[in-house]
Every structure is written in structure tokens, then in C-alpha cells.
Amino acid sequence: MTEWWPRRHRKLLAWASGILVALIVGLVVTGYAMLRHFNDNLHQVNISGLLGRQPANLHPQAENIALIGSDTRLGMGGQYGTGLTTDQSDTLMIIHIPADRKWAEVMSIPRDSYVNIPSCEMGDGQLSSPTQFKINEAFALGNLYGNRTALGAACTIKTIEQDTGIYVSHFIVVNFTGFTSMVGALGGVQECNPAAFTDPSSGILLSAGYHWLNPTQALAYVRARHGLGDGSDLERIGRQQAFMSSLISRAKSELYNPLAIYRFLDAATGSLTIDSQLGGITGLYDLEQSLHGIPSTKIAFFTLPNFPRADVVASDTANVLWTQPEDSEIFASFRGDVPASPSLFGATARQQAAAAGHPGKFGVLPTASPGARTGRTGPTPVKISARTATQNICVG
């Protein structure tokens, strides 16, 4: 696994927790009326009746929170993509906050992970058939026939829980419909890219280094695939995460500008869908407090180890499979409320997780060959390449 990718996986947590920090600060200074307004802005849904039988919640005081980035382009015209009838989950992460609140881990799940997707309720009230496809299709299935974010979130969580055995406590869906408004409210956002960036479809051209982007440029930057790096969705997601971190840093710098912060919070809360069990603004505050007390050196970010499905099915050059048994051990650590990252939290953490969570019961993915169930073979063992939240996104 290359070094540049793990550096980026702290970004969606920075994005989400940063939004929460900004929310709380803004709410404190604007008072009850604004609190109620921002709470009303949040789209809160109850999906408990859509999840079916869930895994056992072995550690109720711990939390596993699904962060789902929706790639909706509704209201944006055809400039950033045409012919789309559904939304897919552009970014998918699981934040694990342990019961003792002394550390945290953020697991990034590649959107092209080829998994078992269970039967899910769709927008027309019908049930989809169980299928095998990339994991971001789960969100699209729920949104089919009506663009229902709640159903998309429910199908994504059902898929995560079925394929990993991890009980998901809460979810947050962030879409890009409020993205340009957030950037505009702050007067633009600075980004940093290590290589030149050219996207003919949007006309954006950036040299390597730092740039100040207006709302239109920012949206083009986070949506583009073919003008930077290897053109993969994985790299685009990393770029989105990095930009969101810069967005929040910019918001924090404007905390003493009441008008800018109000506009930013208005756009931010309007772009979030959360489960009603989270508790609205109060629940977001509690979540922020849980993360705020954890030292940045004790927050680890990593991508779920994976390998090309083409290693098993030569014709499939678009998807990836989860590497076993490492990934089952990671899932067991989340279920067992122990760290998965031995490089940060001790060499025996995964062995403890294995004993606590019985890996091997979960994480066996659909393949054309039984040999793929154990992942890539070879002399080099797979290791979790994790980073802490202290690393600057623009420093190597």
C-alpha cells in the first residue's frame, strides 16, 4: 500500500468533527433561536425498522458511526455529470469511539469493495434482490425510485453489518448540495495539491502547490477524476477528504465573523442527514465532546486492506476485494472494542481482537474462486498502514 493514501484518511473525520466543532461554537454565541434554527435544518430520520436483524452490540458504551458521503448532483445541472438517476456513497468510513474514550480509529472502506448486498427497501416500497456488487451500490439501491437518503443509508448499514459483523450505532450522511454554499460563505477555501491539476470538462487548471478556490472551482476540484493522479475514485475520495479538512480550517479562522459563520452553519446543517437516535444538535454536541477529549496522537486512520478483484476474476478491473484474514481481525477489533492498529496501539491489539470477536465468522466475500477468500498470496504479509491525526495534509 503506498504512503500517500493513508495520509488522507484522517480527512473525513476532520471534516465531520470539524463541522461539529464549528456548529457548537456557533450555537453557543448565537443562542437559543439559532440553536433551534440549525436543529430544524438537520434532516433527521429513523431507520431502525429498515435494518432487520442487527449484530449483537457487545459494547453498548462504545460507538461505531458510519460516515457516508453522497455524490448527489441534484440542483447542479449537467456541469458535473449527467445521466445520473441515483446517488451513490462517494465516501464511506466507520468511526470507532471506544467505551473508555481514550483513543479512536477511523476505517475507510473503498467504495469499489465487492461485497454481498442484502435485500433492501427501495423508494417504490419494493424490496431489492440480494446481490453481489461494489459497496457504494447499496446506497444507490435505497435511493432508487425516489431519491430517499434514509433508505440509502439503511441499505448501506445493512450491508456493513452483514459483511463485517460490526454493530453500527449511528450514521451521518453528507451531500454536496450545500457544498458550494459553504465555500461561498467563507469567501473561498485554500487547497494544496502536490502535482499539477487539469480537468478539461470543467476548465479548471491548477499548478502544483497552494490555491485559493471559489465555490465553482472547489466543486470541480473535488468532483474531478481524470485530471490528477491516477484518475481513480480512491484518489478522488482522498482529495475530497483533504479539501474538507481545509474547509473546516477556513471556517475556524472565521469564528469571529458572525455573518460568515452563520451562513456556513446554515449550509452545513442543511447538508446533513442523521439518524434520529443521535439526538439532533444535542447528540452532535455529545459526539464532538467524545472526540474532542481524545489526544490527536491516539486517533488512527487507515484504509481497509484490499487487493484487485482482477487477481481472481481477470475481467473485473474495477473492483477490489478485502484481504483476509487481516480484515476479519480488524472487524473483530471493532466488535471487541480494542484497537486494530498495532503500529500505534501495541503489537498484540489484533490478537486480542481476534480472541474477543471471533474473526473468520465475518468478512468472507463473494468470489469466483475459493482461493480469493484468504486474499492475496505471497511472501509479504499485509499490515495496517495507519496514521495519526497530527500529520499535516500538505507535508510529506
Buried (B, 14 or more C-beta within 10 A) or exposed (E): BEEEBBBBBBBBBBBBBBBBBBBBBBBEEBEEEBBEBBBEBBBBBEBEEBBEEBBEBEBEEBBBBBBBBBBBBEEBEEBBEEEBEBBBBBBBBBBBBBEEBEBBBBBBBBBBBBBBBBBBBBBEEEEBEEBEBBBBBBBBBBBBBEBBBBBBBBBBBBBBBBBBBBBBBBBBBBBBBBBBBBBBBBEBBBBBBEEEBBBEBBEBEBEEEEBEBEBBBBBBBBBBBEBBBEEBBBBBBBBBBBBBBBBBBBBEEBBEBEEBBBBBBBBBBBBBBBBBBBBBBEBBBEBBEBBEEBEEEBBBBBBBBBBBBBBBBEEBEEBBBBBBBBBBBBBBBBBBBBBBBBBBBEEEBBBBBBEBBBBBEBBBBBBEEEEBBEBBEEEEEBEBBBBBBEBEBBEE
